[in-house]
Amino acid sequence: MVTFPFLRPRRLRKNKLVRDLVAETTLFQDDLVLPIFIKESINEPEQITSMPGVYRYPPNDKLVNYVQDSYENGIRSIILFGIPSYKDEIASSAYDKNGVIQRAVKIIKDSFKDKIIVITDECTDEYTSHGHCGLVNYNNGCYVIDNDESLKIHAKIALSQAEAGADIIAPSSMMDGVVKAIRDALDGAGYNDTLIMSYSVKYASIMYGPFRDAAYSKPAFGDRRGYQMDPRNAFEALKEARLDIEEGADILMVKPAHTYLDVIRLVKDHFPEYPLAAYHVSGEYSMIKAAAINGWIDERTAVLEITTAIKRAGADLIITYYANDIVRWIKEGVPF
């Protein structure tokens, strides 16, 4: 066995050119997906207090301008989250043909055609008065999420998004059977080529707090632990991913990303033939941003290190609010 002094690992680290030459993991701009919040009741971009640097955009030319700037920067994929002007018990604004997401998709597709991939988050939490990811029944003094009835609503939402021009539907409810319900609805209406990127492994995480501020989607009662995954479980992720594959998912997802690197690796090792997305969520973003604002870390180096770790763990796509910054920093050269 070759060992010191003949083997000297430091030779491969002696300067940046050598380190770049032998780097095992490289970030590319095409790895990144930019999330965008679309709010129906505004005319100008609106700062999100708990997510410095992130805005809600109206479904008008201000949105188009932001997407254009991002496209010119190098972004080719976006995922849209809607904030409607009204909510009800059955999320009717989520499948309205003139709803906030449907309008936003049409505006973007009219402007960019096939130059940008438009992904739509498909859920009910932003559109219901109760803020849950399915329909709610009240039985024996308890609120219960009706899984099977909810599937009909999710299928309607997905179909309306596909009709508006979405390239990829991303169901995030964690309802059992939601991928099959959506695949059947899409195929039945002739949208056989519309992809499904399922939030297959979505944990009941504390890291979603800033997002719920941004999208006004905090549950009015209870929590989502009855349908999102328990943070203590890892191998359960394989069951969830396998079920989604069997139901017709084209792309899998693990969410959150930064704090679940082990789960990303586990899912990728077991299903290497399926593209895997990882969502670097709002709380993960805001923690880094807060530390950077306070001068406790170097933001650029921290973000690139963390995002590289997410890709190293096995993610093929990374959904991140830092997407535009990362593209600029990649062009400048990684600092490692």
C-alpha positions, 0 to 999 in steps of 0.5 A, spaced: 500 500 500 502 506 497 503 511 503 507 517 506 512 520 504 510 517 496 503 519 497 502 526 498 494 528 498 496 535 499 499 535 492 492 536 489 491 542 493 497 546 492 493 551 488 487 553 485 488 551 478 490 544 481 484 544 485 479 546 480 482 541 475 481 535 480 474 537 483 469 532 484 463 536 484 462 542 480 456 547 480 453 549 473 448 555 472 443 549 469 443 546 475 439 551 478 431 553 479 429 560 481 423 560 486 418 566 484 412 569 488 406 572 484 401 576 488 395 578 485 393 584 489 399 588 488 402 592 482 409 593 484 414 588 487 413 587 494 419 586 499 418 580 503 421 582 510 423 575 513 427 573 506 431 579 505 432 580 497 426 576 495 420 579 493 413 578 491 411 580 484 405 582 480 402 578 474 404 584 470 410 587 466 414 587 473 414 580 473 416 579 466 422 584 467 424 580 473 424 574 469 428 577 463 433 580 468 434 573 470 434 569 463 439 574 461 443 572 467 443 565 465 437 562 469 433 557 465 428 554 470 423 558 474 418 555 479 412 559 481 408 560 487 401 564 487 398 568 492 391 569 490 386 575 492 381 571 495 381 564 499 376 559 501 375 552 504 376 549 497 381 553 494 377 555 488 382 560 486 387 555 485 384 552 479 381 558 476 383 559 469 384 566 470 387 565 477 394 568 479 398 562 477 395 561 471 395 568 469 403 568 470 404 562 466 401 565 460 404 572 461 411 568 462 410 563 456 407 569 451 414 573 453 419 567 453 416 561 449 420 555 450 426 559 452 425 558 460 422 552 463 416 554 467 414 549 473 408 551 477 407 549 485 401 545 485 398 545 492 392 548 496 395 551 502 396 558 499 389 558 496 385 555 502 382 559 508 385 554 513 391 554 510 392 546 509 394 542 503 388 538 502 380 539 504 378 539 511 373 535 514 370 536 522 369 529 525 368 528 532 370 534 534 377 534 530 379 537 524 381 531 519 384 532 512 380 528 507 386 525 503 382 522 497 377 528 496 383 532 496 386 528 490 380 531 486 382 538 487 389 537 486 388 534 479 383 540 477 389 545 479 394 541 476 390 541 469 389 548 470 396 549 470 398 545 464 392 548 460 395 555 462 402 552 459 406 550 465 412 545 463 412 541 469 407 541 475 410 540 482 405 537 487 407 539 494 401 536 498 404 530 500 397 527 499 397 519 498 396 518 491 396 525 488 401 524 483 397 518 480 391 523 480 395 528 477 398 524 471 391 521 470 388 528 469 393 530 465 394 524 460 386 524 460 386 531 457 392 530 452 397 533 456 402 527 456 408 531 455 407 535 461 412 533 467 411 531 474 416 533 479 413 531 485 415 533 492 416 526 494 420 527 500 417 533 504 419 533 511 414 537 516 420 542 518 421 548 522 425 551 516 418 553 512 417 559 516 419 565 512 415 562 506 409 561 510 410 569 511 411 570 504 405 566 501 401 567 507 400 560 508 401 558 515 395 553 517 389 556 521 389 551 526 394 545 527 400 543 523 402 539 517 405 533 521 399 528 519 401 528 512 409 531 511 414 527 513 417 526 520 424 529 521 426 523 525 425 518 519 430 517 513 428 510 510 421 512 509 423 517 504 425 511 500 417 508 500 415 515 498 419 516 492 418 509 490 410 510 490 411 517 486 415 513 481 410 508 481 404 513 480 408 517 474 413 522 477 418 524 472 422 528 477 423 526 485 424 532 490 427 532 497 425 538 501 429 541 505 436 540 502 441 543 506 439 540 513 437 533 509 443 531 505 443 524 508 436 523 505 438 526 498 444 521 498 439 515 500 434 517 495 439 518 489 443 511 491 436 508 491 433 511 484 439 513 480 436 513 474 431 519 476 432 526 476 433 528 483 431 536 485 433 538 492 429 545 495 434 549 499 428 552 503 426 559 506 429 558 513 435 555 510 436 562 506 434 566 511 439 563 516 445 564 511 442 571 509 441 573 517 448 571 518 451 575 512 447 581 514 450 581 521 457 580 518 458 573 521 460 569 515 462 571 508 455 570 504 458 568 497 463 563 500 457 560 505 452 559 499 457 556 494 459 551 499 452 549 501 450 549 494 456 545 492 454 540 498 447 539 496 449 537 489 455 533 492 450 529 496 446 527 489 441 533 487 441 534 480 437 540 480 437 545 486 431 550 487 434 556 491 432 563 492 440 564 491 439 562 484 441 569 481 447 570 485 450 563 484 450 564 477 453 571 478 458 568 483 460 562 478 462 567 473 466 570 477 469 564 479 468 559 486 472 561 492 475 555 494 
